[in-house]
């Protein structure tokens, strides 16, 4: 907005609506650029270019971008929300900006095509209904096309005569944002695999921990993945789907001989894990995430896990802490607490670590009042589990005076 204000204040040109029309406000003939339709419509378009540019930058999985947003899971959450915001701004631009009836080039038709394609792409990507109905590997392929749709929009913006082209600062800014967006998309679509080689691993053990929880142990075949306790990686299992990647938290510690993941049957892909066998190959990309003691400043911590959300804490539990750690693991019943023995071992090895298995069927939902803590301040709270658990606990912690900066959570869903 500052760029717009400076440029418009200093603009001495004679941009005119020779023969234009608006969606709801009629025709504009021989009207100067000083009309709300032109200015607002093009401000919206510059915002659209900006939001989409950052969206593609977030989708690039570059480490320096991840550090800015505090972890890839947080980055993808912002990515989803900002995609919706971009579409709202795009619709606002389409409804408000005047269309030049004297322009017979490809610019305006291409803009309409880009609008429809982006709208369809975001609906398919962000709508909970379509996310449930469309298998992940098909959904991600549709999502990748958003870069092509964005490129159509960028070409449109530079193919029509606009006020942006008359304003040097705004023009440079919009061009720069467009270049960032297109470059980030091109990197992710065509160059990412070259700069981020997947590491080959082999399955050495598979254990059914319960009816719907499978533990998979893997050994590296070449370079070992260098990760921190609590982080996750993207896994490709060719036996299940050769080109399909899925994120899984690493439940082993970097000091362990094997790399381990613990998978719960939650959908179309994870339900296929029973088909895996010892000797099958896997390819790992990562690590990602800031849900690790390396990024958490508080030495005294309270960990809260819900169900399969215990996985990062199984890894974190083997880190060395200088102060007390208290873990609450919320499960439906005793049968779901499949890692009780491992937690007992962690407790034996680390006298500063303690845990409680919270049986919701008997004790109800976990709450701050049931934790029995006298002082909630000056502690770090790490939460991983279903959305309802996280939302409830975070709300209660804030009522106890805990600041946002002392609460760390891990996102479960990546789409």
C-alpha positions, 0 to 999 in steps of 0.5 A: 500500500505504501508503494501504491500511495507513493506512486499514485501521489507522484503520477502525472500520466493521463491513463484513461478509461477510453471505453471500459465496462464494470461488472456492477457499475456500468460503463466508463467512457473517457474517465480518468484513472482516478476512479475507485474501480480502476485503483481498487481492482489493480490493488487487489491484483497486486495483492493476488500476485503477492499472496500466490508468490509467497504460497509457492515459496512456502510450497518449495520446502526450502529450509530457510523458508521453513525456519522463517515460519517455524516448521514445515507443518506451520508453513503448510497450514498458512499455505492452505489459508492464504490460498483461500485468501488469494482466491477471495482477492482474485474474485474481488479484482474480477468484480471491481476492475474495469474491462477495456472493451478496446483491447482485443488481445489475448490478455483479458480472455486469458485472465478469465481462464486463469480465474476459473482454473485457479478457482477450481484448483483451490476448491479441489485443494482446500475443500474438506469434501474433496480432500476426503473424496480425492485420493492423496496422489491424485489430489497432489497432482491437481495441486501441482497444476496451480503453478500453471494457472498462476503463470496464466494469470501473470501473463494476463497481467502483463498483456493488458494495459493497466495502471500498474504498468504506468507506476514504476515502483508498483510495477517493479514490485509486482514484477518482482513478486511474480518472478518469485512465485514463478521461480518457486513453482518452477523449482518445486516442479522441476528442480527440487528432486535434483537438489534434494536427493531421496535417501534409500532405506530398507525395511528390516522389521515390521511389527503390528503394535495393535489392530490399526497401528504398525511399526516399521524399522528401516536401515539406510542403504547409503547415506543416513538421514541426519535428523533431530528428535521430534522431526519428520520426513517424507517417505516413499514406499514403491511397493505401495505407490512408486511416486507417492510421498507421505509425511511420517514423524520419526519415532526413533532417536538419532542415536538408535541403530534403526530409523523407525516410524509408527503408522496408524490406519487413518486413510487410503494410504496408511491402510495399505501398510499391511502389504509391506514386508521386510526387505522392501525399499523406502526413499526418504526426504527430509528432515523437516519440522521444528517440534524438537528440543533444539528449537525449544527454549524452556528447560522444564516442559510439559508434553501432551500427546493424543493417540498416535501423537505420541510418536515425536515424544518417543524420539524426544524422550531419549534426548538429555534434559537438564530439567523436569519433563512431564508427559501426558499421553491421552488414549481411549483405553489401556489397549491403545497404550502400546508404548507403555513399556518403552516409556517405562524404559525412558523413565528408568534411564532419565530420572527427570522424565515422568509420564501419565497415561490418561485413559479417557474412557475412565477419566474423561478428557484431559484438562488443565485442572486435572493435571494437578499443577500449581504453576503453569508459567515458565514452562514449555508446552509441547502438544501433538494429537487430534485437532480437538485435543490441541484446541481444547488444551491450548485454550485452557493453557491461555486461561492459566496465563500461558503465553503463545510463545511457550506453546508448541504444537505439531500439525497432523494434516498436510492437506 
